[in-house]
Every structure is written in C-alpha cells, then in structure tokens.
Amino acid sequence: MADWTELLNRNRNYRRLWAGQVVSEIGDYFNNVAVFSLALETTGSGLVVSAVMLSRAIPAALAGPLAGVALDRFDRKRIMIASSLCRAAVALAFLLTLRFHDAWLLYLLSALLMFTAPFYTSGRASILPTIASREELHTANSLTQNTQWATQTVGTIVGGLSAARLGYEWAFILNALSFVFSATAISRLRVEGGGFRAERTGAMLRPWADYAEGLRYMRSVPLVLGIGLISVGWAMGGGAAQILFALFGEQVFRRGAEGIGTIWGFAGIGLLVGGAIGHVAGRRVDFAGYKRAVALSYLVHGATYVAFSRMESYAAALFFILLSRVGMAVTTVLNNTQLLRWVPDEFRGRVFATLESLRWATMMFSMAIAGLASEYYSPRAIGVVAGLLGVITALVWGWYDWRGRIPEPQPRGAS
C-alpha cells in the first residue's frame, strides 16, 4: 500500500528495522523446516516433532518476564543486537545435530533459540514509538504485522526448497547469517539523544519487583488488561489450530500434505488481507469505533472458524478459514496500535513481553488439550469448540464495552 511504501522511503530507521525483520524471519523458517524434517528423518517419530515444538514454546513463554524487565531497564537496541547474535550462534550450532544424531540436542538448541527470541521481538515492538512519529506509528505497526505474516508464507516455501535442494547444512548456515544481518541492521539505528533506554525512575535493578510493577500497571488500565485477556481467548483456539490444520488436511479432507499446505496457505492469505483492512480501519476509526471493530472482528474470526469446521466442501472450508484469519489479523493490528499509543515507554517492554508469554503459554495448553481430545473426538467437533471460544471472546469484549468498562486511557504513552 502507498502508506507503507512512503514510510519505508521516508523513515530510514524504520527501513533498517524492517529489512532486519524480513531477513531474520525468513531465516527462522529455514531453521523450522530443517529441524522438523531432520527430526522425522532421524527418528521417524511424530512424538519427537511434538517434543521439539514444546521445547520451543516453553522457553519462549518463560523468557517473557525476564525480557520485559531487561527491555525496560537497559538499552533496547543493544539487547536486540545481543539477541540476534546469540541466535546466530545457536543457529550455527544446529550443524552439530548433523553429526550427533541425538534428539536431546535438537531439544536443547531449539530451547536456546526460542529463549532468546522475546528479547528481540518484544524489543522491536517497544522501540517503534521511538523511531516513528505519532503520525507514522499505526502505519509502522501494520506494516510490521503484515511483514510477519508474509514472511511466514514465503519463508516456509523457501525454507523447504533450501533444505531439499541445498541440504540441512546450508539451511542452518543461512539462518545464522540472517541473524547477523538483523544485528547489523539494528546497530545502524540512530535517534536524537542517541539512546534507546526507557525513561524510568529508580536506579536499582529488582527483577521480580520490576516485573510485578509491570503486572500492576497492566491490571490498572482496563484497555491493556482487556487486550491481554482477549489475546488469551484467541490463543485458546489458536493453539488448537496448529494441530487441527494438519488433521483437517490429512483426515477430514484426505488430501495429505498438499491439503495441509493449502489450508495454511489460505490462512496466510487471510492474514495479509486482514492486515490491510486493519491498517485502513485504524486510520479512520476513533477509540469507540476501534472497540466495536475488535468485537466484530473477533465474532467473524470465531463464527467462520466454526463454519470451516463444519464444511463438507473443501473449497468452502478454504474460504471460511481465510475469513477467520481476516478477523484475527484485523484485531491484531488494531490492538497493537492501541498499545503503542497508550502504554508509557517505561512499561512498554514488560507489556509486550508479558502478552507474548501469555499467548505462548495458552497456546501450549490449547495444543495439549487438542492433541488429547483428538484421541476421543473428531477434528470437526474440536474445531467447533475452538471457534466458539473466539465467539465468546467477542461477546465478553462487547459486553464490557457496552457497560463502559473499557474507557479511553489517560495520555501517557506515545499519544
């Protein structure tokens, strides 16, 4: 869109941040595809793949509180550079898995890779108001979100081709180089005053007290608390989707790997369409309109996921999964813009890191429950429940808004 192109042309800092995001996130999928393929090739066990997923999800959830405190205490730019360089070293260490065919090595390196990730991803969100003006902030946020969804689609395809054509060695090496590129891009960010450290009082570092302070802030602002709770509501069904997409492609529609890939592909298209809609909506609606848009989008997300789960026609199912992801993407863009506008600089790292941890933890729980339920219930039944969780989330948000329980916050953040 024209706004995104104009932002990239005009804002040198954001252009560098965006370039680092594109390269490093595509590199992530080089690693993901290679690791999961290597795990299956080495062990032939689907349980090992599940264990690798958990070894990535658990550290990402646990790292959130530490990352949030660090980002609000120290220079965010330096933390992001350190995170990228650590991930480059770990990505290169995956070469050891080609020599020592032990599953525990895959678990260990996957855990280390994901433990360092929130220091970069939450840092990236935290510095957006520092490198973008108030007028640019929504555009910067929507472009960041849409880029993440686009790299997911492209990275999976390119990652698969690289592993198949070049071998696992080059997939891991290219992943490591992508993180080095990201660190270089971040190192070139420059702002007036020269610093990316949050303004806050108190010189003494008290990790738990600092994190508890962040939780108290989140609880004290209804909007921030509400966004946190609806993120959990989405993740309850979102985690199940990680398993259900495979089950629908393989068992329900009996189209094998092609069916699984096609479902994920249509979901990706829906995210990109929804991200574009969210960008346009965010520029036009006021705070009251934003809250109504979130309720409507979550309702669409949940209801169309239920429809997807009940469709007998494969084409109709693809259409409804696309619509479901449109609704999810709209809410993600709008919610993130509100957080960037209203959350004060001194709390921004902890807020974004805490929300990331909540999503990971909830998705792990959702994946586990869906996996167990699949032994006793059909994928269609599980999908209906996952969709209804989205509908309930929309209704609860709408009810709280109708009761006046989500007031516009006092201007303290980027606003």
SULLIN-V944100 format. One record per residue. RES is the residue in one letter. SS is DSSP state (h for helix, s for strand, l for the rest). PSI is psi in whole degrees, -180 to 180 (* if undefined). D_CENTER is the distance of its C-alpha to the mean C-alpha in whole Angstrom. Layout:
RES_SS_PSI_D_CENTER + RES_SS_PSI_D_CENTER
This chain:
M_l_158_22 + A_h_-39_25 + D_h_-42_23 + W_h_-44_20 + T_h_-42_23 + E_h_-41_25 + L_h_-45_22 + L_h_-36_22 + N_h_-35_26 + R_h_-38_26 + N_l_102_24 + R_h_-40_24 + N_h_-47_22 + Y_h_-36_19 + R_h_-40_20 + R_h_-43_20 + L_h_-43_17 + W_h_-43_15 + A_h_-42_18 + G_h_-38_16 + Q_h_-47_13 + V_h_-50_14 + V_h_-46_16 + S_h_-37_14 + E_h_-36_11 + I_h_-40_14 + G_h_-34_16 + D_h_-41_13 + Y_h_-25_14 + F_h_-45_17 + N_h_-46_17 + N_h_-51_15 + V_h_-44_18 + A_h_-43_20 + V_h_-47_20 + F_h_-39_20 + S_h_-42_23 + L_h_-39_24 + A_h_-44_24 + L_h_-40_25 + E_h_-37_28 + T_h_-41_29 + T_h_-27_29 + G_l_16_29 + S_l_127_27 + G_h_-26_24 + L_h_-35_24 + V_h_-40_23 + V_h_-44_20 + S_h_-40_19 + A_h_-37_20 + V_h_-41_18 + M_h_-43_15 + L_h_-37_16 + S_h_-19_17 + R_h_-40_14 + A_h_-43_12 + I_h_-50_15 + P_h_-36_15 + A_h_-39_11 + A_h_-41_12 + L_h_-29_15 + A_h_-20_15 + G_h_-54_13 + P_h_-44_16 + L_h_-43_18 + A_h_-43_15 + G_h_-45_16 + V_h_-45_19 + A_h_-42_20 + L_h_-28_18 + D_h_-7_20 + R_h_-35_23 + F_l_179_23 + D_l_116_23 + R_h_-35_19 + K_h_-46_20 + R_h_-37_22 + I_h_-41_19 + M_h_-39_17 + I_h_-46_19 + A_h_-40_20 + S_h_-44_17 + S_h_-42_17 + L_h_-38_21 + C_h_-43_20 + R_h_-32_17 + A_h_-42_20 + A_h_-43_23 + V_h_-42_21 + A_h_-39_20 + L_h_-33_24 + A_h_-18_25 + F_l_-17_23 + L_l_-26_27 + L_h_-28_28 + T_h_-20_27 + L_h_-21_29 + R_h_-42_32 + F_l_103_32 + H_l_65_30 + D_l_130_29 + A_h_-33_26 + W_h_-29_26 + L_h_-38_25 + L_h_-41_22 + Y_h_-47_21 + L_h_-50_22 + L_h_-35_20 + S_h_-41_17 + A_h_-44_17 + L_h_-40_18 + L_h_-44_15 + M_h_-25_12 + F_h_-35_14 + T_h_-14_15 + A_h_-45_11 + P_h_-25_10 + F_h_-29_13 + Y_h_-50_12 + T_h_-44_9 + S_h_-32_10 + G_h_-40_13 + R_h_-44_12 + A_h_-38_11 + S_h_-32_14 + I_h_-5_17 + L_h_-46_16 + P_h_-17_19 + T_h_-34_21 + I_h_-7_21 + A_l_143_21 + S_l_170_24 + R_h_-38_23 + E_h_-29_24 + E_h_-13_21 + L_h_-46_19 + H_h_-41_17 + T_h_-43_18 + A_h_-42_16 + N_h_-46_13 + S_h_-36_13 + L_h_-38_14 + T_h_-45_11 + Q_h_-46_8 + N_h_-34_11 + T_h_-40_11 + Q_h_-42_8 + W_h_-35_9 + A_h_-42_12 + T_h_-28_12 + Q_h_-44_10 + T_h_-50_14 + V_h_-43_16 + G_h_-37_15 + T_h_-43_15 + I_h_-51_19 + V_h_-37_20 + G_h_-40_19 + G_h_-42_21 + L_h_-40_24 + S_h_-41_24 + A_h_-38_24 + A_h_-40_27 + R_h_-39_29 + L_l_-21_28 + G_l_164_28 + Y_h_-34_25 + E_h_-50_27 + W_h_-30_26 + A_h_-44_22 + F_h_-40_22 + I_h_-44_24 + L_h_-36_22 + N_h_-45_19 + A_h_-43_20 + L_h_-33_22 + S_h_-36_19 + F_h_-36_18 + V_h_-42_21 + F_h_-44_21 + S_h_-44_18 + A_h_-40_20 + T_h_-43_23 + A_h_-44_21 + I_h_-37_20 + S_h_-20_23 + R_l_3_25 + L_l_136_23 + R_l_133_26 + V_l_160_26 + E_l_135_30 + G_l_-22_31 + G_l_0_29 + G_l_153_26 + F_l_26_23 + R_l_137_24 + A_l_144_23 + E_l_120_26 + R_l_160_27 + T_l_158_30 + G_l_117_31 + A_l_-22_32 + M_l_132_32 + L_l_120_28 + R_l_88_28 + P_h_-53_25 + W_h_-41_25 + A_h_-40_27 + D_h_-42_24 + Y_h_-41_21 + A_h_-36_24 + E_h_-41_24 + G_h_-40_21 + L_h_-39_21 + R_h_-39_24 + Y_h_-47_23 + M_h_-40_20 + R_h_-27_22 + S_h_-15_25 + V_l_108_23 + P_h_-38_23 + L_h_-47_20 + V_h_-44_17 + L_h_-42_18 + G_h_-42_18 + I_h_-39_15 + G_h_-43_14 + L_h_-38_16 + I_h_-24_15 + S_h_-39_11 + V_h_-41_13 + G_h_-41_15 + W_h_-44_12 + A_h_-26_11 + M_h_-39_15 + G_h_-29_15 + G_h_-36_11 + G_h_-41_12 + A_h_-33_15 + A_h_-31_14 + Q_h_-33_13 + I_h_-39_17 + L_h_-35_19 + F_h_-42_18 + A_h_-41_20 + L_h_-40_22 + F_h_-42_23 + G_h_-39_23 + E_h_-48_26 + Q_h_-41_28 + V_h_-52_28 + F_l_-6_28 + R_l_51_29 + R_l_9_28 + G_h_-150_27 + A_h_-34_24 + E_h_-42_25 + G_h_-42_24 + I_h_-47_21 + G_h_-38_20 + T_h_-41_21 + I_h_-47_19 + W_h_-38_16 + G_h_-46_17 + F_h_-34_18 + A_h_-41_15 + G_h_-41_13 + I_h_-42_16 + G_h_-40_15 + L_h_-42_12 + L_h_-41_14 + V_h_-46_17 + G_h_-37_15 + G_h_-40_13 + A_h_-41_17 + I_h_-42_18 + G_h_-37_16 + H_h_-48_17 + V_h_-45_21 + A_h_-41_21 + G_h_-26_19 + R_h_-16_22 + R_h_-23_25 + V_l_148_24 + D_l_-171_25 + F_h_-41_24 + A_h_-40_26 + G_h_-36_25 + Y_h_-46_21 + K_h_-38_21 + R_h_-38_23 + A_h_-38_21 + V_h_-45_18 + A_h_-46_20 + L_h_-42_21 + S_h_-41_18 + Y_h_-36_17 + L_h_-43_21 + V_h_-45_20 + H_h_-51_17 + G_h_-46_19 + A_h_-41_22 + T_h_-24_21 + Y_h_-38_19 + V_h_-45_23 + A_h_-43_25 + F_h_-41_23 + S_h_-22_24 + R_h_-10_27 + M_l_134_28 + E_l_-29_31 + S_l_130_30 + Y_h_-43_28 + A_h_-43_27 + A_h_-38_27 + A_h_-42_24 + L_h_-39_22 + F_h_-45_23 + F_h_-31_22 + I_h_-32_18 + L_h_-47_18 + L_h_-38_19 + S_h_-43_17 + R_h_-27_14 + V_h_-49_15 + G_h_-41_16 + M_h_-42_12 + A_h_-39_11 + V_h_-47_14 + T_h_-38_13 + T_h_-47_9 + V_h_-48_11 + L_h_-43_14 + N_h_-43_13 + N_h_-39_11 + T_h_-42_15 + Q_h_-42_17 + L_h_-43_15 + L_h_-32_16 + R_h_-36_19 + W_h_-27_20 + V_l_127_19 + P_l_153_22 + D_h_-38_21 + E_h_-18_22 + F_h_-5_20 + R_h_-42_16 + G_h_-45_15 + R_h_-37_16 + V_h_-51_14 + F_h_-38_11 + A_h_-38_11 + T_h_-43_13 + L_h_-38_10 + E_h_-42_7 + S_h_-41_10 + L_h_-43_11 + R_h_-45_9 + W_h_-46_9 + A_h_-43_13 + T_h_-40_13 + M_h_-37_11 + M_h_-46_14 + F_h_-44_17 + S_h_-42_16 + M_h_-42_16 + A_h_-45_19 + I_h_-43_21 + A_h_-39_20 + G_h_-43_21 + L_h_-42_25 + A_h_-30_25 + S_l_-16_25 + E_l_-19_28 + Y_l_-24_30 + Y_l_160_29 + S_l_155_28 + P_h_-34_25 + R_h_-43_26 + A_h_-42_26 + I_h_-40_23 + G_h_-39_21 + V_h_-44_23 + V_h_-44_23 + A_h_-42_19 + G_h_-41_19 + L_h_-30_22 + L_h_-38_19 + G_h_-41_18 + V_h_-45_21 + I_h_-41_22 + T_h_-44_19 + A_h_-43_20 + L_h_-40_24 + V_h_-46_23 + W_h_-47_21 + G_h_-39_24 + W_h_-44_27 + Y_h_-39_26 + D_h_-44_26 + W_h_-35_29 + R_l_0_30 + G_l_26_29 + R_l_1_27 + I_l_72_24 + P_l_160_26 + E_l_129_25 + P_l_164_25 + Q_l_141_27 + P_l_111_27 + R_l_-25_25 + G_l_-137_22 + A_l_-17_22 + S_l_*_24
